[in-house]
Amino acid sequence: MADSEELHTGTSERQLRQGALGTTGIALIVLSAAAPLTVMAGIAPLSILLGGIGAPSGYMVAAVVMGLFAVGFLPMTKYVERPGAFYAYVERGLGRRAGSGAGLLALLAYNGIQISGYAILGSSSDLVLRTCFGMHVHWAVPAVLGVGLVWALGHRGVEVGARVLGVLLGAEAVVLALVAGSIVVQGGAHGLALDSFHPSHTFTAGMAAALTVCFGSFLGFESTAVYRSEARDPDRSVPRATVAALAFLGVFYTFVLWSIIQAFGPEGSVSVATENTRDMYYIAAERYTGAWIADVMKVLILTSVIASALAFHNTVNRYTHSLSVQGMLPAALSRVHPVHRSPSTAGAWQSLLAIVVIIGFAATGSDPYRTMLIWLNTPGIIGVVFLQAITALAVVVFFWRNPGLPHRSPVLGVALVSLVLMTSVTAVLIRYTDILTGAGRATNAVLVGLVFVVLLLGFLRPAPRFEE
């Protein structure tokens, strides 16, 4: 009897809240991770600089490739009973050592992406304070405050976070749609045209480099599988949320970026992207909507980054929780809050890590954009895409080894195509790492090499004893 009570208590201490999320909640979390406003205003103009006016097609291509990946891995969801997102898929298809390597790679990648966001938050907060109030603060101050806010929201439980993210994401979408709609209604600079989708503009040498920006803009959609153990009817809600999030991002990104090109015209858009990459969207917003919109956007950039940080914070914590339950990390990290049922211990340690990293970069006088953001975000982006390629391989092997599974042939075919595409995308990202970093060859080699070193370390470590 005592042993039974102890077992029940141990399970209760590690059990996340079941049935906390539906399709909408999961979709809101992953859409917020993508940070649409931050991507469109701060990153997308770089795709125009690299790929010209064909850049919107790059987002269409990225959406299709990611869609094929989703179609390939989602059918395997029903055969992965244990939570753990992609590393659980990899373990199921390729074995425990491969799963261990994928798990550690996921921690590296998602931690890098999550913590790098605080560099944007710190820099953007200083800009808003100087512009609106004439105040100056060191970027690390708002960054650390952001960590505290994200921790508090994550601590309250995933359903609270989903509601907050829904509000913030809605504000981002409204502003982006308002500016894009104003441009379309006013006919742009020289009338509306579909030149961006003509083959002569989509199949250019620069588009390969532009794809590094396009694919990086979709990060986060794949994390729907992380919330399987907290989802209502996960066999339905997880696939639906994945498809809904991906479809929204693909259409929305393509439309918004196309509208920005219309705002300046074919030649003018490339010129503005070259000379005013960071301010391109603000210039278009002021010209077609009014000067007030620029101030609103600068504030919403802050909430966009916080929303993304919270979404990735939730993802990291659930990876950490699952890995600790399976014995790959200290068991203490699997403890959940007794009331909110959130992975509170994992969240506290992740937040502490973020603060240490922020203070470390600040203490060395590093530029938050050129150093912290680059050094953390680059292995994060490459790591997640490479993890997707490994997951695609796991799906192929799993369905190949199980000929009796329903719909095996079409799933296997799509998974094979996905494997080729995701491997190619990984190669493109590595080939054009200098586009992501702007750094030298030695720095890029270290950042890329870190991804493979962590994967290898996880593979070589003794395989954990997974709980069934």
PyMOL commands that set and color helices and strands:
alter all, ss='L'
color gray80, all
select helices_A, chain A and resi 2-14+23-34+36-79+85-94+96-133+140-155+158-185+195-197+199-202+205-216+221-230+234-264+266-275+280-288+292-325+331-334+344-363+368-401+408-431+433-437+441-460
alter helices_A, ss='H'
color red, helices_A
deselect
rebuild
show_as cartoon
